[in-house]
């Protein structure tokens, strides 16, 4: 067991009901190679999940046998309390309450996730809107150092549209240093759309490091430079009320603190 005779081979990693599992694997840990049976670890044993946070899954030797541990520490640091480890997986928590498992992220190449749910926050520059029985949902995925997110607002009973320009929170903090000057002021980041009973084009524009604003066009988004319709607000492009829908798709902005470096190389 002290001599490496095979290439390491990771079993399939999976999640179910708050538990991370790794199928039978061949792993070199602390200079020794182990042929393991399936390993599992309840996430809450090691960490309390924080919304939209990356966690590493390590194989370690505990009590003389391979075991899994979950940590926020990157691979160059490793899990606290161990001198040898093997990074076998990584995942993000979602952006909901209560916080739960979101998506695995690949270890090799540019990091990326599947879509994860998050709870957008709706605000305005004037009197704040209130949802009542309205539905406001969102989802986000990561592609290297960028976040790609959607949200959907469906007006319901008891909705108060507030006053002024609308803003919607970004899942991860936006990094303006990674944007060009034009992007940071008014450039279209992504195609989006809204439905106020009839379809109109909408473009998303960087607002702050935590939110995006929406600006409408009059021709479905084909020519936002000549058919600019102004900021989406409680009254533009129409009065927002119960039964109306506002949706944005594929908003793409860079994330503060993330890079395109492979997870295993951090």
N, C-alpha and C positions, 0 to 999 in steps of 0.2 A: 504494500500500500504506500510505501515511502518513495517508490519510483514511478514516474509518469510513463505510462506505456500506451496511452491512447490520447486522441484529441478530445478536448472537452466538448460535450454535447449537451445543450440545454433542452430539457423537456418543455412541453407547452405550459405557458403560464396562464392562469385564469383567475377570475374573481366570481364569488358567489356569496351573497348575504354577509358582506363585510369580511370575508376570509379570502386571502390570496393563497393560491395553490400552485405548486410546480410539479409537473409530472416527473417520473424517474429520469435521472440525469447522470452524466459523467462530469464531475467538477473538480478542479484543482483549487484547493483552499489552503493557504499557508504553506505552500510548497509540497503538499501531499494531494494525491488524487483519490477521489471517492466515487464509488458507484452507488448512487442513492436510490432509495425508493421514493415514492411521492412525498413531498413535504408541503406543509400548510402552516399558515399563521393568521390568527385573528388580528386585523389591523389595529383595533382599539387596545390590544395588549401592549403595543409599542408606542402608538401616537394617537393624539386627538386631532382629527382631521380639521384643517382650516380651509376655508373656501378657496378654490382655484390655486392650489399649492401642489408642487411636485414632490413626490416621495420615491425613494429608492428602495428596492427589494434586494437584500443581500443573503447569500448563503454563508453561514459561519459554522464553526465547530463549537458546540455547546454540550458539556458533559461527555465529550469524546465522540459525539455523533453530529452529522450535518443537520442544520436547522435553519429556518428562515428568520430574518429580522427586517424590520421596516424602519426607515430613518429618513430625515430630511437632508442628512449629510451627503455630499457628492462623493463620487468614487475615489477621488484622491485623498479624501479624509476617512471615509469608511464609517461603519456603525460604531457608536460609542461603546467602549468596553471590550473591543476585539482587536487583535493584532493581525489577523488574517481574515480575508473575506473574498467573495466572488460576487460581483454585480450580476444578478440574473434577471432583473426587470425594473421597470419604473412606471409610475402612474401619476395622474393628476386627480385631485378631488374635484367634485362639481361645484357649481356656484349657487346651490340651493340651501334652504334651511328646513330641516337639519342637513348638514353637509354629509355627503356620501361619496363613495367611489365614483369617479367620472370616466376616465379612459386610460388605457395603457398608452405609453409613448415608446417608440422604438429606440433601442440602444445604439444601433449602427446608423451612420449617415445623418442627414438633417433631421432633427427631432420633429415628430408630428403625431397628432392624436386624432381620434374620431371625434364627432360632435358630442359635446357635453351640455346639459341644461344649465342655465344660469337665470337669476331673477333680475331683470332690468329695473332700474329706477327711473320713473317719469317725473320730470320737473319742468318748470317754465321760468321765464324772466320776470313774470308778474305774480299774480295770485296763483298759488300752487294748485294743480289739478288733483282730484281725488278719484280713485278707481270705482268706488262703490262695488257693484257686482261685475265690473268689467274684468276682462281677462288680459293679462300682460305676461307674455312668455318670451324666453330667449334661448338661444343655443350658441355655442362657440366651439371652434376647433383651433388648434395651433399648427402652424406650418413654419418651422424654424423660429425666427424671432418675430413672426407676424401672427396676429389674431384675426380670424375670419368669423364674423358673427352676424346673426340675424335676430330680429325681434318682431313681435306681432302684438298689436293692441286692438282688441275688439271691445267697443263700447257696450256697456250693459246698464241695467237699472241702477239709479243712484249716482251715475257718473257726474262729476263736476269738471268742466273743461278748463277752469281757471282762466287766466289771461296771459297774454304775451307769447313769446317764442318758446317752442318746445325743445327740450333736450332729453337724451336717453343715455343712461350710463353704459360705458364700455366695461366688458368683463374684467379685463386686465388693464393696468395703468399704461396709457399711451406714452411713447417715447418721442417727443418732438425733435430730439437731436438726430433721429434717423430719417427725418423728413427733409425734403427740399423746402426752400422758402415759400415756393408757390403752394406746396401741399399744406404747409402749416397755416396758410391764410384762407384759401378759398378753393383749391383744386378738388375736383371730383375724385374720391377714393374708390368708389364702387357704384355699380348700378343698384338702385333700389326702387321701390315703388310704394304708393299708398293708394288706398281705396276709400274715398269719402262718398260711397254710393256710386261713383263712376271713377274709372281709372285715370290717374294722373302720374306723370313722371316725378320722381324725387331723387335728389342726389344728397349724399352725406358729406358733411364738411367737418374737419377737425374743429373742436370748440375749446376744450380744456384737456388736461391729461387724463381726465376721468369720464368725459362725456363727448358725444357727438351731437351736432345739430343737423337738421334736415332742411333742405331748400327745394322748393318745387319748381317744375317747369310746366309749360302749358301745352306741350306736344308729346307727352309720354316719354320724355327724356332724350329725344333725338337730337336736340340742339339747345343745350342749356345756356349757351352764351347769348343767343338771340331771343330765346323764349323764356327768360328767367322770370319766375313768378313770385320770388321772395321767400322769406323764411316760413316754414310750416309752423303754424300757431293755432291758438284756440279758434281763430276765425279765417285762416288762410290754409289751403285754397277754398275752404268752406267751413261753416260752423261745425265743430266736432261735437257729436252727441251720441246717445245710445243707439246702437245698431250700425254705427260707422266703424270702419276698420282702417288702421294705419299699419303698414308692414314695411320693413326694410330688409334687404337680402344682400349677403356677401359684402358687408362692410369690412374693409381690409386696412388695418393700421398696425404699426410696429409696437412691440411690447417692451416696456422698460425692464432691464435686467435679464432678458433672454438673448440667446445668440443662435447661430446655425451650427455651433459645435456639437458633435455627437455626444450623447449622454455619457457614454463610457469614457470619454476623454476629459470630462469635467473634473 
